[in-house]
Amino acid sequence: MDERRQDNARQSALDYHEFPRPGKLEIRATKPMANGRDLSRAYSPGVAEACLEIKADPTTASRYTARGNLVAVVSNGTAVLGLGNIGAAASKPVMEGKAVLFKKFANIDCFDIELNEPDPERLADIVCALEPTFGAINLEDIKAPDCFIVEKLCRERMNIPVFHDDQHGTAIVVGAAATNALRVAGKRFEDIKIVSTGGGAAGIACLDMLLKLGVKRENVWLCDIHGLVHEGRTEDMTPQKAAYAQKSDLRTLGEVIDGADLFLGLSGPGVLKPEMVEKMAERPIIFALANPTPEILPEDARSVAPRAIIATGRSDYPNQVNNVLCFPFIFRGALDVGATVINDEMKIACVEGIAALARATTAAEAAAAYRGETLTFGADYLIPKPFDPRLVGVVSSAVAKAAMETSVATRPIEDLDAYKRKLDGSVFRSALIMRPVFEAAATTERRIAFAEGEDERVLRAANAMLEETTDKPILIGRPEVIAMRAERAGLPIRPERDFEIVNPENDPRYRDYWETYHNLMARRGVSPDIARAIMRTNTTAIASVMVHRGEADSLICGTFGQYSWHLEYVRQILARDGLHPVGALSMIILEDGPLFIADTQCHQDPTPEQIMETVTGAARHVCRFGLTPRIALCSHSQFGNLDSHSGRKMRDAMQLLDARAPDFMYDGEMHVDAALDPELRERIFPGSRLEGKANVLVFAGTDAASGVRNALKMCADGLEVGPILMGMGNRAHIVTPSITTRGLLNMSVLAGTPVAHYG
């Protein structure tokens, strides 16, 4: 069975690389090439203008070409991780994979370059000749000591960052893990004894980094296959190893491990024995980083040292030391400020950023990617996970700041806070479009009641609210369940201490709530017994009563269940004083910007009056995002060419809108393609009152609106903000079960914006 499973895994990996097209990379144009005008600008004669600008000032290459966001991953395949000297061609899948990681995690474009050149000096000559093409160089999988020679020559001769990731990337992540491991163990860098195995590029770089963090050189004991690196030894020595030679009569790992606080392994399987671990200091830290089999398996180490703090290079154990935590983000920061080198200060900034992020509350997106794992800072969570979306903002901005402070930045960034927000916006796609709403919400403090307070997504959203906004969450649910789930999710928040809680099973306000509900619904068939039962079991009704009584300013519900079910209770309790549900508006964030869709939920077959209200409400809400509404009334009929039910409704709605003469752009009825393509619309209906591409599509029924919404989410990778319940004075919003934590945070901020800001 194991052999069959291995064969299946091998074939799956090969299929991944071969289909639907070979390899993991492609090149795509970033500018249109649709007509002769585009061609004349992209190539002759227009390209000459960019060439002349760069000739006059070479630094403008980052303005007029892709160079400022382009990295070369260069290898000769002499030391591929876990495979050894397999040659340049065989290393290409690894280098392509590295390029994919650059793109995925930091949106950096990459070319992988595999070179048949074993001589380090000649290899350095080739790399240096690439400088006009690239903004930075990532050296990869070059054997020691050649890698030291290549990097030294390139750094001396090139005016762009050169970074050997096998050395420095590993060192940075080890530095971050060690920083936090010592914090957990209650120890300090300057006091600890380190024993390391492996004198290769990564091992030496890790030791160099630990010295920069405060470790004393005399407390470092380096061993390799020949035993302790000691003064007078000549066998298999390099200058890099010699720097760590000890004046000692001890010769073996077993002899020098006594009293060690930290074991750092970058060697091979089974090097560290359990009996050696027994000799280490109290609460030993063991970084067994050999791949695929570590120097000691965590379970073997813990069999003799149960409180050991352990990291490996494997993903099936906690604390995987993975270079992807470092290299995309250090390059992102270096490229963005036009750094000429990646210096020690930038590396230490990277260490500190990674370490600090692990100590912060875990991102909901990371928790979703690693469901089932405990992501709470401690012995089993020393460093963040690669899919933590906050890495790019925290680490890259720290690196950029260090580059500027050490005067190696040729394009300094004036506003680092704005730069970090931009980086966050590259991974949190809603960040930039939501910024005006966040700013408006910051002017006041509102109380937001979450009907499904026991949901983990709600707990994470409540924690984010407390960290990022001035609003106050109120959670409806059982206190013990909320506390248990918050602790399990690694969240610091707790009921009553950090937020108000309403316990449906036992709350002193219960009588007030059911009597309020009964008074509202007594003439609609609701008896006192029914009112009491609803206030014990229906959290949406409880939240609505709280808003009605003024104990909350707005509510959010709908993380499970049917939208129309929740809407019924919101309508029963809150649709008074001129308020009534107008429609549900969903903002879908696409690659080329946001597109609003309405009405996706409320009126299955709306009247022309309801469509008019939806259009008017949508225009108002679009303005909340700092956008100018351009609204298309969509139908199968196009400007009167069909006498269909939807066409007649849209034409009637147009007449009602015209009578009101609103101050925003709208037109219809029309097809969706005409709404989104101004040239097509002009051909079909010259002189349309709608200018440019519509950013709001209003449909004649929820089937069409909801279908378009879901198609954009699933087929166009659209990210939804909403649905926003229009017409309720911002007192209630009903989400859908597919909503994420980030989506709930966005909705809480929308709910936290006073009506005056958009009404």
NORHU-V40056 format. One record per pair of residues at least 4 apart in sequence whose ideal C-beta (glycine too) atoms are under 7 Angstrom apart, sorted by sequence separation. I is the first residue (numbers start at 1). J is the second residue. D is the distance in whole Angstrom. If there is no record, write none. Layout:
<<I	J	D> <I	J	D>>
This chain:
<<1	5	6> <2	6	6> <3	7	6> <4	8	6> <5	9	6> <6	10	6> <7	11	6> <8	12	6> <9	13	6> <10	14	7> <11	15	6> <12	16	6> <13	17	7> <14	18	6> <15	19	5> <18	22	6> <29	33	6> <34	38	6> <36	40	6> <37	41	7> <38	42	6> <39	43	6> <42	46	7> <43	47	5> <47	51	6> <48	52	6> <49	53	7> <50	54	6> <51	55	6> <52	56	6> <53	57	7> <54	58	6> <60	64	6> <61	65	5> <66	70	5> <80	84	7> <86	90	4> <87	91	7> <91	95	6> <92	96	6> <93	97	6> <94	98	7> <95	99	7> <96	100	7> <97	101	7> <98	102	7> <99	103	7> <100	104	6> <101	105	6> <102	106	6> <103	107	6> <119	123	6> <120	124	6> <121	125	7> <122	126	7> <123	127	6> <124	128	6> <125	129	7> <130	134	6> <142	146	6> <143	147	7> <144	148	7> <145	149	7> <146	150	6> <147	151	6> <148	152	6> <149	153	6> <150	154	6> <151	155	6> <152	156	6> <153	157	6> <154	158	5> <158	162	6> <164	168	6> <165	169	4> <166	170	6> <167	171	6> <168	172	6> <169	173	7> <170	174	6> <171	175	6> <172	176	7> <173	177	6> <174	178	6> <175	179	6> <176	180	7> <177	181	6> <178	182	6> <179	183	7> <180	184	6> <181	185	6> <187	191	6> <199	203	6> <201	205	6> <202	206	6> <203	207	7> <204	208	6> <205	209	6> <206	210	6> <207	211	7> <208	212	7> <209	213	6> <211	215	5> <215	219	6> <223	227	6> <229	233	6> <233	237	6> <237	241	5> <238	242	7> <239	243	7> <251	255	6> <253	257	6> <267	271	5> <272	276	5> <274	278	7> <280	284	4> <290	294	5> <296	300	5> <298	302	6> <299	303	7> <301	305	6> <302	306	5> <323	327	6> <324	328	7> <326	330	6> <327	331	6> <328	332	6> <329	333	7> <330	334	6> <331	335	6> <332	336	6> <333	337	7> <342	346	5> <344	348	6> <345	349	6> <346	350	7> <347	351	7> <348	352	6> <349	353	6> <350	354	6> <351	355	6> <352	356	6> <353	357	6> <354	358	7> <355	359	7> <356	360	7> <362	366	6> <363	367	7> <364	368	6> <365	369	7> <366	370	6> <377	381	6> <384	388	4> <390	394	5> <391	395	5> <392	396	5> <393	397	6> <394	398	6> <395	399	6> <396	400	6> <397	401	6> <398	402	6> <399	403	6> <400	404	7> <401	405	6> <402	406	6> <415	419	6> <416	420	6> <417	421	7> <418	422	6> <419	423	7> <420	424	6> <421	425	6> <422	426	7> <424	428	5> <430	434	5> <431	435	7> <434	438	6> <435	439	6> <436	440	6> <437	441	6> <438	442	6> <456	460	6> <457	461	6> <458	462	6> <459	463	7> <460	464	6> <461	465	6> <462	466	7> <463	467	6> <464	468	6> <465	469	5> <477	481	6> <478	482	7> <479	483	6> <480	484	6> <481	485	6> <482	486	6> <483	487	6> <484	488	6> <485	489	6> <494	498	6> <495	499	7> <503	507	5> <509	513	6> <510	514	6> <511	515	6> <512	516	6> <513	517	6> <514	518	6> <515	519	6> <516	520	7> <517	521	6> <518	522	6> <522	526	6> <526	530	5> <527	531	7> <528	532	6> <529	533	6> <530	534	6> <531	535	6> <532	536	7> <533	537	6> <534	538	5> <538	542	7> <539	543	6> <540	544	6> <541	545	6> <542	546	7> <543	547	7> <544	548	6> <545	549	6> <561	565	5> <563	567	6> <564	568	7> <566	570	6> <567	571	6> <568	572	6> <569	573	6> <570	574	5> <571	575	4> <575	579	6> <599	603	6> <606	610	4> <608	612	6> <609	613	7> <610	614	6> <611	615	6> <612	616	6> <613	617	6> <614	618	6> <615	619	7> <616	620	7> <617	621	6> <618	622	6> <619	623	7> <623	627	7> <637	641	6> <643	647	7> <644	648	7> <645	649	7> <646	650	6> <647	651	6> <648	652	6> <649	653	6> <650	654	6> <651	655	7> <652	656	7> <653	657	6> <654	658	6> <655	659	7> <656	660	7> <670	674	4> <672	676	6> <673	677	6> <677	681	6> <678	682	6> <679	683	7> <680	684	6> <681	685	6> <682	686	6> <690	694	6> <700	704	7> <702	706	5> <703	707	6> <704	708	6> <705	709	6> <706	710	6> <707	711	6> <708	712	6> <709	713	7> <710	714	6> <711	715	5> <712	716	5> <728	732	5> <735	739	4> <739	743	4> <741	745	6> <742	746	6> <743	747	6> <744	748	6> <745	749	7> <746	750	6> <747	751	6> <748	752	6> <749	753	7> <753	757	5> <755	759	5> <33	38	5> <40	45	6> <41	46	4> <42	47	7> <62	67	6> <79	84	7> <86	91	6> <103	108	6> <117	122	5> <142	147	4> <163	168	6> <182	187	5> <187	192	6> <198	203	4> <199	204	6> <210	215	4> <215	220	6> <223	228	5> <224	229	7> <237	242	6> <250	255	4> <272	277	7> <289	294	7> <290	295	5> <296	301	5> <312	317	5> <315	320	5> <334	339	4> <342	347	7> <362	367	5> <370	375	6> <376	381	6> <403	408	5> <404	409	5> <453	458	6> <477	482	5> <486	491	4> <493	498	4> <496	501	6> <502	507	6> <521	526	4> <526	531	6> <546	551	4> <547	552	5> <558	563	6> <561	566	6> <574	579	6> <575	580	5> <589	594	5> <590	595	6> <606	611	5> <622	627	5> <637	642	4> <642	647	5> <643	648	7> <657	662	6> <670	675	6> <699	704	4> <713	718	5> <739	744	6> <753	758	7> <17	23	7> <32	38	5> <33	39	7> <40	46	5> <54	60	5> <61	67	5> <62	68	3> <79	85	7> <80	86	5> <102	108	4> <103	109	7> <117	123	5> <182	188	6> <211	217	6> <223	229	7> <250	256	5> <265	271	6> <288	294	4> <302	308	6> <314	320	6> <374	380	6> <375	381	6> <403	409	4> <413	419	5> <425	431	4> <452	458	6> <465	471	5> <493	499	7> <495	501	4> <535	541	7> <546	552	4> <575	581	7> <588	594	7> <623	629	7> <636	642	6> <674	680	5> <699	705	4> <712	718	4> <17	24	7> <53	60	5> <54	61	5> <78	85	5> <103	110	6> <155	162	5> <182	189	6> <196	203	6> <221	228	7> <222	229	4> <265	272	6> <277	284	6> <288	295	4> <301	308	5> <312	319	7> <313	320	7> <374	381	7> <384	391	6> <424	431	5> <425	432	4> <475	482	6> <486	493	6> <534	541	5> <535	542	6> <547	554	6> <587	594	5> <588	595	5> <599	606	6> <603	610	5> <622	629	4> <637	644	5> <673	680	6> <674	681	4> <681	688	5> <713	720	6> <725	732	6> <77	85	7> <102	110	4> <115	123	6> <139	147	7> <142	150	6> <154	162	4> <288	296	5> <311	319	4> <312	320	7> <313	321	6> <334	342	6> <367	375	6> <404	412	5> <450	458	5> <465	473	5> <486	494	6> <518	526	6> <547	555	5> <558	566	5> <606	614	7> <636	644	6> <725	733	5> <735	743	7> <33	42	6> <77	86	5> <117	126	6> <226	235	5> <263	272	6> <277	286	7> <301	310	6> <310	319	7> <366	375	6> <543	552	7> <557	566	5> <587	596	5> <588	597	6> <635	644	7> <637	646	7> <657	666	6> <724	733	6> <725	734	6> <735	744	7> <54	64	6> <77	87	5> <127	137	6> <226	236	6> <286	296	7> <311	321	5> <375	385	7> <421	431	7> <518	528	6> <521	531	7> <571	581	6> <586	596	7> <619	629	4> <636	646	6> <637	647	3> <674	684	6> <31	42	6> <53	64	6> <77	88	4> <80	91	5> <99	110	3> <115	126	6> <139	150	6> <151	162	6> <196	207	6> <462	473	4> <483	494	6> <544	555	6> <585	596	6> <586	597	5> <618	629	7> <635	646	4> <636	647	7> <640	651	7> <670	681	7> <697	708	7> <76	88	5> <139	151	6> <224	236	7> <229	241	5> <233	245	7> <298	310	5> <330	342	6> <334	346	7> <450	462	7> <483	495	6> <543	555	4> <619	631	6> <635	647	5> <735	747	6> <75	88	7> <77	90	6> <99	112	5> <151	164	5> <207	220	6> <362	375	4> <400	413	6> <462	475	6> <482	495	5> <518	531	4> <585	598	5> <618	631	6> <723	736	7> <50	64	4> <77	91	3> <80	94	6> <98	112	7> <231	245	5> <298	312	7> <517	531	5> <543	557	6> <567	581	6> <584	598	7> <586	600	5> <654	668	6> <678	692	6> <733	747	5> <207	222	7> <229	244	6> <230	245	6> <231	246	7> <286	301	5> <370	385	6> <401	416	6> <583	598	5> <584	599	6> <599	614	5> <635	650	5> <678	693	6> <75	91	5> <96	112	5> <194	210	7> <229	245	5> <230	246	5> <231	247	5> <272	288	6> <330	346	7> <369	385	7> <400	416	7> <479	495	5> <583	599	3> <584	600	5> <598	614	5> <615	631	6> <95	112	4> <137	154	6> <147	164	6> <229	246	7> <263	280	7> <458	475	7> <514	531	5> <517	534	6> <540	557	4> <584	601	4> <633	650	5> <676	693	6> <733	750	7> <228	246	6> <230	248	6> <294	312	5> <359	377	5> <366	384	7> <369	387	4> <514	532	5> <517	535	6> <584	602	5> <615	633	7> <650	668	5> <651	669	6> <676	694	6> <733	751	5> <95	114	6> <147	166	7> <222	241	7> <257	276	5> <277	296	7> <294	313	7> <298	317	5> <358	377	6> <366	385	5> <397	416	6> <400	419	7> <482	501	7> <583	602	5> <650	669	4> <675	694	4> <75	95	6> <92	112	6> <147	167	7> <228	248	7> <260	280	5> <261	281	5> <294	314	7> <330	350	5> <583	603	6> <598	618	5> <633	653	6> <194	215	6> <258	279	5> <260	281	6> <263	284	7> <269	290	6> <284	305	5> <329	350	7> <366	387	6> <514	535	4> <581	602	5> <633	654	6> <667	688	5> <730	751	6> <73	95	5> <92	114	5> <222	244	4> <228	250	6> <254	276	6> <257	279	5> <259	281	5> <265	287	6> <268	290	5> <286	308	6> <288	310	7> <291	313	4> <292	314	7> <365	387	7> <366	388	4> <397	419	6> <453	475	3> <479	501	6> <513	535	5> <596	618	6> <647	669	5> <667	689	5> <675	697	6> <721	743	7> <91	114	6> <127	150	7> <137	160	7> <139	162	7> <192	215	7> <199	222	6> <228	251	5> <253	276	7> <257	280	6> <261	284	7> <262	285	4> <263	286	5> <264	287	5> <265	288	5> <266	289	5> <267	290	6> <272	295	4> <289	312	6> <290	313	7> <291	314	7> <358	381	6> <397	420	4> <448	471	6> <450	473	6> <453	476	5> <454	477	4> <459	482	7> <667	690	4> <720	743	7> <730	753	7> <136	160	5> <189	213	5> <190	214	5> <196	220	7> <220	244	6> <227	251	5> <228	252	7> <261	285	6> <263	287	7> <265	289	6> <266	290	7> <269	293	4> <271	295	4> <272	296	4> <277	301	5> <283	307	5> <284	308	5> <285	309	5> <286	310	5> <287	311	5> <288	312	5> <289	313	5> <326	350	6> <358	382	6> <365	389	5> <450	474	7> <453	477	4> <454	478	7> <475	499	6> <479	503	6> <517	541	6> <665	689	7> <666	690	7> <73	98	5> <89	114	6> <135	160	6> <136	161	4> <137	162	5> <138	163	6> <139	164	4> <140	165	6> <141	166	7> <189	214	3> <194	219	6> <199	224	4> <221	246	6> <227	252	5> <265	290	6> <269	294	7> <270	295	7> <280	305	7> <358	383	5> <363	388	5> <445	470	5> <446	471	5> <447	472	5> <448	473	6> <449	474	4> <450	475	5> <451	476	5> <474	499	7> <478	503	6> <510	535	6> <544	569	6> <548	573	5> <665	690	6> <672	697	6> <721	746	5> <730	755	5> <73	99	6> <88	114	4> <120	146	4> <124	150	5> <128	154	6> <134	160	7> <140	166	7> <189	215	5> <190	216	6> <193	219	5> <194	220	5> <195	221	5> <196	222	5> <197	223	5> <198	224	7> <269	295	7> <274	300	5> <278	304	5> <283	309	7> <358	384	5> <363	389	6> <397	423	6> <445	471	6> <448	474	7> <450	476	7> <459	485	6> <473	499	5> <474	500	5> <475	501	5> <476	502	5> <540	566	5> <544	570	6> <548	574	6> <596	622	6> <665	691	6> <724	750	6> <729	755	6> <88	115	6> <123	150	5> <127	154	5> <131	158	5> <138	165	6> <192	219	7> <194	221	7> <196	223	7> <197	224	7> <274	301	7> <277	304	5> <357	384	5> <363	390	5> <393	420	5> <396	423	6> <442	469	7> <445	472	7> <447	474	6> <449	476	7> <454	481	5> <459	486	5> <466	493	7> <472	499	7> <478	505	6> <547	574	6> <88	116	5> <121	149	7> <195	223	7> <228	256	6> <267	295	6> <277	305	5> <326	354	7> <441	469	6> <442	470	6> <454	482	6> <463	491	5> <474	502	7> <476	504	7> <517	545	6> <541	569	5> <545	573	6> <120	149	4> <124	153	4> <128	157	5> <131	160	6> <265	294	7> <274	303	6> <325	354	6> <354	383	6> <453	482	6> <456	485	6> <460	489	7> <513	542	6> <516	545	5> <540	569	5> <544	573	4> <120	150	5> <124	154	5> <128	158	6> <199	229	7> <223	253	5> <265	295	4> <274	304	5> <354	384	7> <393	423	4> <441	471	7> <459	489	6> <463	493	5> <540	570	7> <544	574	6> <639	669	7> <71	102	6> <277	308	7> <357	388	7> <392	423	5> <393	424	4> <454	485	6> <460	491	7> <462	493	6> <538	569	7> <582	613	5> <583	614	4> <638	669	7> <639	670	6> <121	153	7> <170	202	4> <174	206	5> <178	210	6> <289	321	5> <459	491	6> <466	498	6> <504	536	6> <513	545	5> <516	548	7> <541	573	7> <582	614	6> <637	669	5> <638	670	5> <223	256	7> <357	390	6> <456	489	6> <504	537	7> <516	549	6> <585	618	5> <631	664	7> <633	666	7> <635	668	7> <638	671	5> <167	201	5> <171	205	4> <175	209	5> <179	213	7> <287	321	7> <357	391	7> <392	426	7> <583	617	6> <631	665	7> <634	668	7> <635	669	4> <166	201	5> <167	202	6> <170	205	6> <171	206	5> <174	209	7> <175	210	7> <221	256	4> <392	427	6> <504	539	6> <567	602	7> <582	617	5> <629	664	5> <630	665	5> <631	666	4> <632	667	6> <633	668	3> <634	669	7> <166	202	5> <170	206	6> <204	240	5> <585	621	6> <629	665	7> <632	668	6> <633	669	5> <634	670	6> <638	674	6> <71	108	6> <73	110	6> <77	114	6> <164	201	7> <168	205	6> <171	208	7> <172	209	7> <207	244	6> <357	394	5> <462	499	6> <167	205	4> <171	209	4> <175	213	6> <389	427	4> <504	542	6> <563	601	5> <611	649	6> <615	653	7> <632	670	6> <634	672	5> <69	108	6> <70	109	5> <71	110	5> <72	111	5> <73	112	5> <74	113	5> <75	114	6> <76	115	5> <389	428	6> <611	650	7> <69	109	5> <73	113	7> <78	118	7> <502	542	6> <72	113	5> <74	115	7> <76	117	6> <353	394	5> <354	395	6> <608	649	5> <612	653	5> <634	675	6> <76	118	6> <98	140	6> <199	241	5> <353	395	4> <611	653	4> <615	657	6> <66	109	6> <619	662	7> <632	675	3> <608	652	4> <612	656	4> <95	140	6> <350	395	6> <353	398	4> <608	653	4> <612	657	5> <619	664	4> <639	684	7> <352	398	7> <616	662	6> <638	684	7> <639	685	5> <76	123	6> <94	141	7> <609	656	7> <350	398	7> <453	501	7> <608	656	6> <349	398	4> <350	399	6> <91	141	6> <349	399	5> <650	700	6> <521	572	6> <615	666	6> <649	700	5> <349	401	7> <74	127	6> <148	201	7> <346	399	5> <349	402	4> <520	573	6> <147	201	5> <646	700	4> <646	701	7> <144	200	5> <197	253	6> <346	402	5> <144	201	4> <345	402	4> <346	403	6> <72	130	6> <85	143	7> <206	264	6> <325	383	6> <632	690	6> <325	384	7> <81	141	7> <206	266	7> <332	392	6> <345	405	7> <630	690	6> <80	141	5> <195	256	6> <319	380	7> <325	386	6> <345	406	5> <630	691	7> <72	134	5> <79	141	5> <195	257	5> <318	380	4> <324	386	5> <329	391	6> <630	692	6> <632	694	4> <71	134	6> <74	137	6> <79	142	6> <203	266	4> <318	381	7> <319	382	5> <329	392	6> <333	396	4> <337	400	5> <343	406	6> <476	539	5> <631	694	7> <634	697	5> <70	134	5> <71	135	7> <77	141	6> <78	142	6> <79	143	4> <202	266	5> <319	383	6> <322	386	6> <332	396	4> <333	397	7> <336	400	6> <339	403	4> <630	694	5> <632	696	7> <634	698	6> <70	135	5> <71	136	5> <72	137	5> <73	138	5> <74	139	6> <75	140	4> <78	143	4> <195	260	4> <334	399	6> <343	408	6> <630	695	5> <631	696	4> <632	697	6> <633	698	5> <634	699	5> <635	700	6> <67	133	7> <69	135	7> <72	138	7> <74	140	7> <75	141	5> <76	142	6> <193	259	6> <194	260	7> <200	266	7> <325	391	7> <329	395	4> <333	399	3> <337	403	5> <476	542	6> <629	695	7> <630	696	7> <67	134	7> <68	135	5> <71	138	6> <73	140	5> <75	142	6> <193	260	5> <198	265	7> <329	396	5> <333	400	4> <337	404	6> <341	408	5> <476	543	6> <629	696	6> <631	698	6> <67	135	5> <78	146	7> <193	261	5> <194	262	5> <195	263	5> <196	264	4> <197	265	5> <198	266	4> <340	408	5> <627	695	6> <192	261	4> <198	267	4> <330	399	5> <334	403	6> <339	408	5> <192	262	6> <194	264	6> <197	267	4> <309	379	5> <329	399	7> <333	403	7> <339	409	6> <340	410	6> <25	96	5> <311	382	6> <338	409	6> <24	96	5> <337	409	4> <338	410	4> <23	96	6> <24	97	6> <62	135	7> <338	411	4> <622	695	7> <25	99	6> <187	261	6> <197	271	5> <337	411	6> <622	696	6> <25	100	7> <337	412	6> <17	93	6> <24	100	5> <337	413	6> <336	413	7> <474	552	6> <618	696	5> <618	698	6> <615	698	5> <178	262	7> <614	698	6> <452	539	6> <611	698	7> <451	539	4> <451	540	5> <611	700	7> <148	240	6> <451	543	4> <145	238	5> <449	543	4> <145	240	7> <606	701	7> <364	460	4> <605	701	5> <449	546	5> <604	701	6> <185	283	5> <197	295	6> <449	547	7> <604	702	5> <596	695	6> <603	702	7> <185	285	6> <595	695	6> <596	696	4> <597	697	5> <598	698	5> <458	559	6> <594	695	7> <601	702	6> <361	463	6> <457	559	6> <595	697	7> <600	702	6> <449	552	4> <599	702	6> <621	724	6> <181	285	5> <448	552	7> <451	555	6> <455	559	5> <447	552	5> <448	553	7> <451	556	7> <452	557	7> <600	705	5> <621	726	6> <447	553	5> <448	554	5> <449	555	4> <450	556	5> <451	557	4> <599	705	6> <600	706	5> <446	553	4> <452	559	4> <598	705	6> <446	554	7> <448	556	6> <452	560	7> <597	705	5> <600	709	5> <617	726	4> <177	287	7> <617	727	6> <597	708	6> <597	709	5> <174	287	6> <376	490	3> <613	727	7> <375	490	5> <374	490	7> <595	712	7> <588	709	6> <367	489	7> <590	712	7> <601	723	6> <586	709	5> <600	723	6> <185	309	6> <588	712	5> <184	309	6> <588	713	7> <590	716	6> <181	309	5> <362	490	5> <590	718	5> <589	718	6> <624	753	7> <361	491	6> <588	718	4> <589	719	4> <361	492	6> <212	344	6> <588	720	6> <589	721	7> <587	720	7> <177	311	5> <586	720	6> <587	721	4> <624	758	4> <587	722	5> <623	758	6> <212	348	6> <586	722	4> <585	722	6> <586	723	5> <621	758	7> <585	723	6> <620	758	6> <584	723	4> <585	724	5> <620	759	7> <584	724	7> <584	725	6> <585	726	6> <177	319	6> <583	726	5> <177	321	6> <581	725	6> <582	726	4> <582	727	3> <581	727	5> <174	321	6> <580	727	6> <581	728	6> <173	321	5> <579	727	6> <173	322	7> <579	728	5> <173	323	6> <579	729	5> <170	321	7> <173	325	5> <170	323	6> <173	326	5> <169	323	4> <172	326	4> <574	728	6> <433	589	6> <169	326	5> <574	731	6> <165	323	6> <169	327	5> <574	732	6> <430	589	6> <429	589	5> <433	594	6> <165	327	5> <570	732	5> <570	734	7> <567	734	6> <566	734	5> <563	734	6> <179	351	7> <161	334	5> <563	736	7> <172	347	6> <176	351	5> <180	355	5> <175	351	4> <179	355	4> <554	730	6> <558	734	4> <559	735	6> <554	731	5> <555	732	5> <556	733	5> <557	734	6> <558	735	4> <560	737	5> <161	339	6> <172	350	5> <176	354	4> <180	358	6> <554	732	6> <558	736	6> <559	737	6> <163	342	5> <168	347	6> <172	351	5> <176	355	4> <180	359	7> <556	735	6> <160	340	7> <161	341	6> <559	739	6> <159	340	5> <161	342	5> <173	354	7> <547	731	5> <547	732	7> <155	341	7> <437	624	6> <436	624	7> <437	625	7> <544	732	7> <556	744	7> <138	327	7> <436	625	6> <436	626	4> <556	747	6> <433	625	6> <556	748	6> <184	378	6> <136	331	6> <184	379	5> <556	751	6> <554	751	4> <136	334	6> <136	335	6> <135	335	5> <181	382	5> <180	382	4> <180	383	7> <177	382	5> <177	383	5> <176	383	5> <82	291	5> <81	291	6> <82	292	6> <173	383	7> <105	324	6> <108	328	6> <106	328	4> <101	324	5> <105	328	4> <106	329	6> <108	331	6> <108	332	6> <106	331	7> <102	328	5> <106	332	4> <101	328	6> <108	335	7> <71	331	6> <69	335	6> <68	335	6> <62	338	7> <471	748	6> <461	741	5> <465	745	7> <469	749	6> <460	741	4> <464	745	5> <471	752	4> <457	740	7> <461	744	4> <465	748	5> <469	752	6> <457	741	5> <461	745	5> <106	392	6> <458	744	6> <105	392	7> <434	721	7> <457	744	6> <461	748	6> <430	719	6> <429	719	5> <430	721	5> <448	748	5> <448	751	5> <448	752	6> <446	752	4> <441	749	5> <444	754	5> <438	749	6> <441	752	4> <430	742	7> <434	746	6> <437	749	5> <441	753	5> <437	750	6> <440	753	5> <428	742	6> <434	749	7> <430	746	6> <437	753	6> <440	757	4> <107	426	6> <59	410	7> <364	740	7> <364	741	3> <365	742	7> <364	742	7>>
